[in-house]
Amino acid sequence: MQQSKALAILKSGRNVFLTGSAGAGKTYVLNQYIKYLKQHGIAVATTASTGIAATHMNGQTIHSWAGIGIKDYVSDRYLASLRDKKYFRDKMDKVKVLIIDEISMLHRNQLDAVDYVLKFFKQNDEPFGGIQVIFSGDFFQLPPIGEEWEESRDKFCFMSDAWVQSKVHICYLTEQYRQTNNELNGILNEIRSGVISDRTIQLLESRIEYFPDEIDSQTRLYTHNLDVDRINKGQLYNIDSTTKVFEAKVAGNPALVEVLKKSVLAEENLELKIGAKVMFVRNNFDVGFVNGTLGHVTGYTDKDEPIIKSLDGEFYIAKPETWAIEDEGGKALASFTQVPLRLAWAITIHKSQGMTLDSAFIDLSKAFEKGQGYVALSRLRDLNSLTLHGLNQTALEIDALAMKADRRFQELSNMIDDKLDEKELQDSWASFIRYSGGTLDKKQIAKNIEKNKNSDKVKKKSTVEITLEYVKEGLSLEEIAEKRGLTSSAIVDHISKIKEIEPDLDYTQYKPSDKIIDMVRLAYSEIEFEENKVLKPIYDYLNGEISYEDIKKALLFID
């Protein structure tokens, strides 16, 4: 199905499962529909089954949005307590469209729980309380985490009562955008079909390097936590600096504390060194990092909080975060407080789901779950960016139920594609807008478009532009750093860029002493700098008497 037909079906108000291979443009279609809904004033909830996927959609996890947390069952008593919370009650009252991205990782019991929550708050026994639901994803990705005894049919959400009763229309996208028409795309299509050619085996084996010379710049993906921990601990050991240990603080019911320990990605005892490669395991949209943000430890604050420089050059302070299990009244029954980081030289394939990687070192020699190979390989754009450490038969296999379901999804999508005419679908758009409480008034739509444009501009402000506003307000370096949740050194970097754009602003309060400026000026005039290396030569020339931050501040005032 073409993207335009899928979008037309979405606009008609039908419940939809939007699917297709990795890179088929599912997120693009969803974003186009979200934009359309906002233009017409229709309240839409944008969610996903995982934190990383939710950030791609500028949304939140479905577990958080629906108030189910880690539960796969919700009681009327619990929902009554949620109804006492005005913000939750208002949210449920307003929502007319619910989007759940990466639906493949949502357990069938949890989808049934979301369905029950909406029926309760909407006081409507129609599926999902009568609102439009849109599921997006690909069941060739890894299945939901379940109990050891559970089989695929016990976990996949398309087997749930809620899915069946909602009568979703299947929109199977057939265009390809991530892997274009290259060798990797052909490999992925063969894995999806279940028929692997000798050519594919040869191509994959040509990417195997058992002892590669350089993989430091590549993300390493492994099937087992044991290998991930071995690589991460080995890399940490090789760093010649002092180890700091961060111990999690736990409280509450011991059994529930154990549940938290298993479900939280942060480690109970986290060992860090300056230079360690790390990954954030919690979203903090206000500060700017998300679950999956990669970086390196560059130092610690006065409170011993790790300072992280992300891959895009931003500095963040990793302050402790708390995970909790609450009762019906919102009281914490168990809590787990820890710095939201984990070592990230290596990560499991499971945690890579939803990422797009420029290059990767992948070990599929111990693949134990069908779909692991497909998930790992589909993180990449082309075969040249892949280094394989090994490969086994399981890595090239797909879950039998997922394959059977996918074939049926394709058949149903083709039937829907033939049955529904794109132009005729347009006749139903207006009635769905009215049903959802939206507007067809052209003036109001124009206002909404302008409002959304302004909102997008605010969202798209660069980190430097945000700092610029605080500089114009006359805030001190420390005040800006505190408000941004960044280091003062990072703010000085911002100010150096701002000074190029706004040279006439008053930067006096960021000026170090005349003595420091004179010393840095002398060093600057005496040194022949290597390309892109300015601070360290000055620091070394001055025998470490002046900090890097003061050197950067001094350079702001040296022509």
matplotlib code that plots the C-alpha trace (Angstrom):
import matplotlib.pyplot as plt

x = [0.0, 1.2, 1.6, -1.1, -3.7, -2.7, -3.0, -6.4, -7.7, -6.3, -8.2, -11.4, -11.4, -11.0, -8.9, -5.6, -2.5, 0.2, 3.0, 5.7, 9.4, 12.0, 12.4, 9.1, 8.0, 5.6, 6.8, 6.5, 2.9, 2.1, 3.7, 1.7, -1.5, -0.6, -0.1, -3.5, -5.3, -3.7, -4.6, -8.3, -8.2, -8.5, -6.9, -4.4, -2.3, 1.0, 2.5, 4.9, 5.7, 9.3, 11.0, 13.3, 10.4, 8.3, 11.0, 11.0, 7.4, 7.7, 5.4, 5.4, 5.2, 1.7, 2.2, 2.7, -0.1, -2.7, -1.6, -1.0, 2.8, 4.2, 0.7, -1.0, -4.3, -6.1, -8.9, -11.9, -10.7, -7.3, -9.1, -11.4, -8.3, -7.0, -10.4, -9.9, -6.8, -8.2, -5.3, -5.8, -9.6, -9.3, -6.7, -9.0, -12.0, -10.3, -8.5, -10.2, -7.3, -4.7, -1.5, 0.7, 4.0, 6.3, 3.2, 5.1, 6.7, 3.4, 2.2, -1.3, -2.4, -1.2, -3.2, -6.3, -5.5, -5.3, -8.6, -10.2, -8.9, -10.4, -13.7, -13.8, -13.1, -15.2, -18.1, -18.4, -18.2, -17.0, -13.4, -11.0, -14.0, -15.1, -12.0, -9.8, -6.8, -3.7, -1.2, 2.2, 5.0, 6.5, 6.0, 9.3, 10.9, 11.5, 8.4, 7.3, 9.0, 6.8, 7.0, 9.3, 6.4, 4.6, 4.6, 4.3, 0.5, 0.4, 2.4, 1.7, -0.9, -2.7, -3.9, -5.6, -9.4, -8.9, -7.1, -9.7, -12.7, -11.3, -11.5, -8.3, -7.7, -4.3, -2.2, 1.0, 3.4, 5.5, 7.8, 11.3, 13.2, 15.9, 17.7, 16.7, 17.4, 20.7, 22.1, 21.1, 17.5, 17.5, 18.9, 16.2, 13.5, 14.8, 14.8, 11.2, 10.2, 11.9, 13.8, 17.6, 19.7, 23.3, 24.0, 22.7, 24.9, 27.9, 27.2, 26.9, 29.9, 31.9, 31.2, 32.6, 35.8, 36.7, 39.5, 38.8, 41.5, 39.2, 35.7, 35.9, 33.8, 31.1, 28.2, 28.6, 25.4, 25.3, 22.5, 23.4, 23.8, 26.8, 28.8, 27.6, 28.7, 32.1, 32.9, 31.7, 33.7, 36.8, 36.7, 36.2, 39.1, 41.4, 40.8, 43.6, 41.6, 39.8, 36.6, 33.5, 30.8, 27.2, 24.9, 21.2, 19.0, 16.0, 13.0, 9.7, 8.2, 11.2, 9.3, 8.3, 11.9, 13.0, 10.5, 11.9, 15.5, 14.6, 12.5, 14.8, 17.6, 19.9, 22.3, 22.1, 25.8, 27.2, 30.9, 32.2, 35.5, 36.2, 36.2, 33.7, 31.1, 27.6, 24.0, 21.1, 18.3, 15.7, 13.9, 14.4, 12.9, 13.4, 17.1, 17.5, 18.6, 16.4, 16.5, 19.3, 21.3, 25.0, 28.0, 31.2, 31.9, 34.0, 34.0, 31.8, 30.1, 30.7, 27.9, 29.7, 27.1, 28.5, 29.0, 28.2, 29.3, 26.9, 27.9, 26.5, 28.7, 26.2, 27.1, 24.5, 24.6, 23.3, 21.4, 19.8, 16.3, 13.7, 11.6, 8.6, 5.7, 2.6, -0.6, -4.1, -3.7, -0.4, 1.7, 5.0, 5.1, 8.7, 11.3, 14.7, 16.9, 20.0, 22.0, 20.2, 23.2, 24.7, 28.0, 27.5, 30.5, 28.1, 24.4, 22.0, 20.1, 16.9, 17.8, 18.8, 15.3, 14.0, 17.5, 19.1, 22.9, 25.5, 27.6, 27.7, 29.8, 27.3, 27.8, 25.1, 27.0, 25.0, 21.5, 19.0, 15.7, 14.2, 14.1, 17.4, 19.3, 16.5, 16.3, 20.1, 20.6, 17.7, 19.3, 21.7, 21.3, 23.6, 25.9, 29.1, 28.4, 28.2, 31.0, 29.9, 31.7, 29.7, 26.5, 24.3, 21.1, 18.8, 19.9, 18.4, 15.1, 11.8, 9.1, 6.6, 3.5, 4.9, 5.6, 2.2, 0.6, 2.6, 1.5, -2.1, -1.5, -0.3, -3.4, -5.7, -3.9, -4.2, -7.9, -8.4, -6.3, -8.5, -11.8, -11.3, -10.9, -8.7, -11.0, -14.1, -12.4, -12.1, -15.9, -15.7, -13.0, -15.3, -17.7, -14.9, -13.6, -17.1, -17.5, -14.1, -15.0, -12.6, -13.2, -13.8, -13.7, -11.0, -10.1, -9.7, -7.6, -5.4, -5.0, -4.2, -1.6, 0.0, -0.1, 1.5, 4.2, 5.0, 5.0, 7.3, 9.7, 9.8, 10.5, 13.2, 15.1, 18.7, 20.4, 22.5, 19.4, 17.9, 21.1, 21.0, 17.6, 19.1, 22.2, 19.8, 18.0, 21.4, 21.6, 25.0, 26.9, 25.9, 22.3, 22.1, 23.9, 21.4, 18.3, 19.7, 20.9, 24.2, 27.8, 29.0, 31.8, 29.1, 27.4, 30.7, 30.9, 27.4, 28.4, 31.4, 29.0, 26.5, 29.3, 29.8, 26.1, 25.4, 28.8, 27.1, 25.7, 27.2, 29.4, 31.2, 29.9, 31.4, 34.8, 37.6, 40.3, 42.7, 45.5, 44.0, 43.3, 46.9, 48.3, 46.0, 46.8, 50.6, 50.1, 47.9, 50.5, 53.4, 51.9, 51.7, 48.4, 47.6, 44.4, 41.3, 43.5, 43.5, 42.6, 45.0, 48.2, 47.3, 46.5, 49.9, 51.8, 50.4, 51.3, 47.7, 47.5, 44.3, 41.3, 39.9, 36.8, 38.7, 40.8, 37.6, 36.2, 39.4, 39.4, 36.0, 37.8, 41.0, 40.9]
y = [0.0, 3.5, 6.1, 8.3, 5.6, 4.7, 8.4, 8.6, 5.6, 7.2, 10.4, 8.4, 7.6, 3.8, 1.9, 1.0, -1.2, 0.6, -1.9, -2.7, -3.5, -1.4, 1.9, 1.8, 5.2, 4.3, 7.1, 9.6, 8.7, 8.9, 12.4, 13.5, 12.3, 13.9, 17.2, 16.9, 16.2, 19.2, 21.4, 20.4, 20.7, 17.0, 15.8, 13.0, 11.0, 9.9, 6.9, 4.0, 0.7, 1.8, 4.9, 5.2, 4.8, 7.3, 10.0, 9.4, 10.4, 13.2, 11.3, 9.1, 5.4, 3.8, 2.4, 5.9, 7.5, 4.9, 4.7, 1.0, 1.1, -2.4, -3.9, -6.2, -6.0, -3.0, -3.1, -0.8, 0.3, 1.4, 3.2, 5.0, 6.3, 7.6, 9.3, 11.3, 12.9, 15.8, 15.9, 12.2, 12.5, 15.5, 13.8, 10.8, 12.9, 15.0, 12.2, 11.3, 9.4, 7.1, 6.2, 3.3, 3.0, -0.1, -2.1, -5.4, -5.0, -4.4, -7.6, -8.7, -8.4, -4.8, -3.9, -5.4, -3.3, -0.1, -1.0, -1.4, 1.9, 3.8, 2.0, 2.9, 6.6, 7.0, 5.1, 3.4, -0.4, 0.1, -1.0, 1.5, 3.5, 4.4, 6.5, 5.8, 3.7, 3.4, 0.7, 1.0, -1.5, -4.7, -8.1, -9.3, -7.1, -8.8, -10.0, -8.6, -9.6, -12.2, -15.2, -18.1, -20.4, -18.1, -18.8, -16.3, -16.5, -15.7, -12.5, -11.0, -8.3, -9.1, -12.2, -10.0, -9.5, -5.7, -6.1, -8.5, -6.5, -3.2, -4.5, -2.8, -2.1, -3.3, -0.8, -2.6, 0.0, -1.4, 1.5, 1.5, 4.6, 3.5, 0.8, 1.8, -0.9, -2.2, -5.5, -5.1, -4.5, -7.8, -9.7, -8.3, -9.2, -12.8, -13.1, -11.8, -14.4, -17.3, -18.3, -17.6, -17.8, -18.8, -15.3, -13.8, -16.2, -15.3, -11.5, -11.8, -14.1, -11.5, -9.0, -11.3, -10.2, -12.2, -9.9, -6.4, -3.8, -0.9, -1.0, 1.6, 4.0, 1.4, 0.5, -3.2, -5.3, -8.7, -11.2, -11.9, -9.6, -11.7, -10.6, -7.0, -6.9, -8.6, -6.0, -3.1, -4.1, -4.9, -1.5, 0.2, -1.7, -0.5, 3.2, 4.5, 6.6, 6.3, 4.3, 5.8, 3.5, 4.6, 2.4, 2.5, 3.4, 1.1, 1.3, -0.4, -3.9, -6.3, -8.3, -5.2, -3.9, -7.0, -6.4, -2.9, -4.2, -6.5, -3.9, -0.8, -0.5, 1.4, -0.9, -1.5, -0.9, 1.3, 1.7, 4.7, 6.3, 9.5, 8.5, 5.8, 5.4, 5.5, 5.5, 7.3, 5.0, 7.5, 10.3, 13.9, 16.1, 19.3, 18.8, 17.3, 13.7, 10.6, 6.9, 5.9, 9.1, 8.1, 10.0, 9.9, 10.7, 13.9, 14.6, 15.0, 17.9, 19.0, 16.6, 13.8, 13.7, 12.4, 15.0, 13.5, 14.8, 13.5, 12.4, 15.7, 17.7, 18.6, 18.4, 16.9, 16.3, 12.8, 13.5, 10.5, 9.6, 7.5, 4.6, 3.6, 1.2, 3.0, 1.8, 3.0, 6.2, 7.1, 6.1, 4.5, 0.8, 0.4, 2.7, 2.5, 5.6, 5.6, 7.7, 7.0, 5.6, 2.3, 1.5, 1.5, 0.2, -2.7, -3.1, -6.0, -6.3, -6.1, -2.6, -1.5, -1.9, 1.4, 2.8, 3.7, 3.2, 4.7, 1.6, -1.4, -4.4, -7.2, -10.7, -13.1, -16.3, -16.9, -15.8, -17.7, -16.0, -15.9, -12.3, -11.2, -11.2, -9.2, -6.6, -6.1, -5.9, -3.6, -1.0, -0.2, 1.6, -0.5, -3.6, -1.6, -0.2, -3.7, -5.7, -9.2, -11.2, -14.4, -15.8, -18.9, -20.4, -18.9, -15.4, -15.8, -17.2, -15.5, -16.5, -18.8, -17.0, -13.6, -14.9, -16.4, -13.2, -11.1, -13.0, -12.5, -8.8, -8.5, -10.2, -8.1, -4.9, -5.8, -6.5, -3.1, -1.4, -2.8, -2.2, 1.4, 4.2, 7.1, 9.8, 8.2, 8.0, 11.8, 12.0, 10.6, 12.9, 15.7, 13.5, 12.0, 15.5, 16.5, 13.3, 14.0, 17.5, 19.0, 22.1, 22.5, 26.3, 27.5, 30.5, 28.3, 25.8, 28.6, 29.7, 26.2, 25.8, 29.1, 28.0, 24.7, 26.4, 28.7, 25.6, 23.8, 26.8, 26.7, 23.0, 23.4, 26.0, 25.1, 24.6, 27.7, 29.8, 28.7, 29.8, 33.1, 34.0, 33.5, 35.7, 38.4, 38.2, 38.8, 35.5, 34.5, 31.5, 29.4, 30.4, 29.4, 26.1, 25.3, 26.1, 24.2, 21.2, 21.6, 22.3, 25.8, 24.8, 23.8, 27.2, 29.0, 27.0, 28.3, 31.9, 31.7, 30.8, 33.5, 36.1, 35.5, 36.0, 38.8, 40.7, 43.8, 42.1, 42.8, 39.8, 41.5, 39.3, 36.2, 37.8, 36.3, 38.4, 40.5, 38.3, 35.2, 37.0, 38.2, 34.7, 33.1, 35.9, 35.3, 31.5, 32.1, 34.3, 31.9, 28.6, 27.1, 25.2, 22.0, 21.8, 21.7, 21.7, 25.0, 24.4, 21.6, 23.3, 26.5, 24.4, 22.5, 25.8, 27.3, 24.0, 23.5, 26.7, 27.8, 25.6, 24.7, 26.7, 29.8, 29.4, 29.3, 32.4, 34.3, 33.4, 35.2, 38.5, 37.9, 39.2]
z = [0.0, -0.8, 1.9, 0.5, 0.7, 4.3, 5.2, 3.6, 5.6, 8.8, 8.1, 7.6, 11.3, 10.9, 13.4, 11.7, 12.0, 10.1, 9.3, 6.8, 6.8, 8.6, 6.8, 5.0, 6.3, 9.1, 11.3, 8.4, 7.8, 11.6, 11.8, 8.8, 10.4, 13.8, 12.0, 10.3, 13.6, 15.3, 12.4, 12.8, 16.6, 17.4, 20.6, 19.9, 22.3, 20.8, 22.6, 22.1, 23.8, 24.7, 25.9, 22.9, 20.4, 22.3, 21.9, 18.2, 18.2, 20.7, 23.0, 26.1, 26.8, 26.6, 30.0, 31.5, 29.4, 30.3, 33.9, 33.8, 34.6, 34.7, 35.3, 32.9, 34.7, 36.3, 38.8, 39.1, 42.4, 40.9, 38.1, 40.5, 42.3, 38.9, 38.3, 41.4, 39.7, 37.6, 35.1, 34.3, 34.1, 31.8, 29.6, 29.1, 28.5, 25.8, 23.8, 20.5, 18.8, 20.4, 18.6, 19.9, 18.0, 18.2, 19.0, 18.6, 22.0, 23.8, 25.6, 24.7, 28.4, 28.5, 25.3, 26.9, 30.0, 27.9, 26.3, 29.8, 31.0, 28.0, 28.4, 32.1, 31.6, 28.4, 30.0, 26.6, 26.0, 22.4, 21.8, 23.4, 24.6, 21.0, 20.1, 17.0, 17.7, 15.5, 16.0, 14.2, 14.1, 12.7, 14.3, 12.9, 15.6, 18.9, 20.8, 24.1, 27.3, 29.0, 31.4, 30.5, 29.9, 27.5, 23.8, 21.0, 20.9, 24.7, 24.1, 20.7, 21.1, 17.8, 19.7, 22.3, 22.6, 22.3, 18.9, 17.5, 18.7, 17.4, 13.8, 12.7, 9.0, 7.9, 6.0, 4.9, 3.4, 0.5, -0.3, 1.2, 2.4, 4.9, 3.0, -0.5, -3.1, -1.8, -0.7, 2.9, 1.9, -0.1, 2.9, 5.2, 2.7, 2.5, 6.3, 6.3, 3.6, 5.5, 2.4, 2.7, -0.5, -0.8, -2.0, 1.3, 3.3, 1.3, 1.7, 5.5, 5.8, 3.9, 6.7, 9.4, 11.2, 14.2, 15.3, 13.8, 14.1, 15.0, 16.3, 19.0, 17.0, 16.4, 18.6, 19.6, 19.7, 21.5, 22.1, 25.7, 28.7, 29.8, 26.7, 27.1, 30.7, 29.9, 27.2, 29.3, 32.4, 30.3, 28.6, 32.0, 33.5, 30.7, 31.6, 33.8, 36.2, 39.5, 39.8, 41.4, 42.6, 42.7, 44.8, 44.2, 47.2, 47.6, 49.9, 50.4, 50.0, 49.4, 46.8, 44.8, 45.2, 43.4, 40.6, 40.2, 40.1, 37.2, 35.2, 35.7, 33.2, 35.7, 37.5, 41.2, 41.6, 38.8, 38.4, 36.4, 35.4, 33.6, 29.9, 30.3, 27.4, 28.9, 27.9, 29.7, 30.7, 31.5, 29.7, 30.8, 28.1, 30.1, 30.3, 26.9, 27.2, 26.5, 27.1, 24.7, 24.6, 24.4, 25.7, 27.8, 31.5, 31.5, 35.3, 38.4, 40.1, 43.7, 44.6, 42.8, 40.1, 36.7, 34.0, 30.6, 27.2, 24.6, 21.1, 19.7, 22.1, 24.8, 28.5, 30.9, 34.7, 35.5, 38.7, 40.6, 39.4, 41.2, 39.8, 41.9, 42.2, 43.5, 45.1, 44.0, 45.9, 44.4, 47.5, 46.7, 47.7, 46.5, 45.1, 43.4, 43.2, 41.0, 38.5, 35.2, 33.4, 32.3, 30.5, 26.7, 24.8, 24.2, 24.4, 23.8, 20.6, 22.5, 23.8, 20.3, 19.0, 17.6, 17.0, 13.6, 13.7, 11.3, 11.8, 14.2, 15.3, 15.8, 17.3, 16.1, 16.8, 19.9, 18.7, 20.8, 19.9, 16.4, 15.1, 16.8, 13.5, 11.7, 14.5, 14.6, 10.8, 10.3, 12.6, 9.7, 6.4, 4.3, 4.4, 4.3, 7.8, 9.3, 11.0, 12.0, 14.7, 13.9, 12.7, 13.5, 12.0, 14.6, 13.7, 10.2, 11.5, 12.2, 14.7, 12.9, 14.2, 13.2, 9.7, 9.4, 10.7, 8.4, 5.3, 6.5, 7.1, 3.5, 2.2, 4.3, 3.3, -0.4, 0.1, 1.8, -0.9, -3.6, -1.8, -0.6, -3.2, -2.1, -3.5, -2.0, 1.4, 1.3, 1.6, 5.2, 6.4, 7.4, 9.3, 11.4, 12.2, 13.4, 15.4, 17.1, 18.1, 15.5, 13.3, 9.6, 9.8, 7.5, 9.6, 12.7, 10.8, 9.6, 13.2, 14.3, 11.6, 12.7, 16.3, 15.5, 13.5, 16.4, 18.7, 16.4, 16.4, 20.2, 20.1, 17.5, 19.3, 19.5, 22.8, 22.1, 21.4, 24.7, 26.5, 24.6, 26.2, 29.6, 28.7, 27.6, 30.9, 32.6, 34.5, 35.8, 34.5, 37.5, 37.2, 33.5, 34.2, 37.0, 34.8, 31.8, 33.9, 32.1, 33.3, 33.5, 31.0, 28.5, 29.0, 28.3, 25.0, 24.2, 25.0, 22.7, 19.9, 21.0, 21.0, 17.3, 16.6, 19.1, 19.5, 21.0, 24.1, 27.5, 28.5, 31.3, 34.1, 32.4, 32.2, 34.4, 36.2, 34.1, 35.4, 33.9, 30.6, 30.4, 31.1, 28.5, 26.0, 26.4, 26.0, 22.9, 21.3, 22.0, 20.9, 17.4, 17.6, 15.9, 14.0, 16.4, 19.5, 21.4, 25.0, 25.9, 24.5, 26.6, 29.6, 29.3, 28.6, 31.8, 33.7, 34.7, 36.8, 35.0, 34.5, 31.1, 31.9, 32.8, 29.6, 27.6, 29.4, 28.8, 25.1, 24.9, 25.6, 23.5, 19.9]

ax = plt.figure().add_subplot(projection="3d")
ax.plot(x, y, z, "-o")
ax.set_aspect("equal")
plt.show()
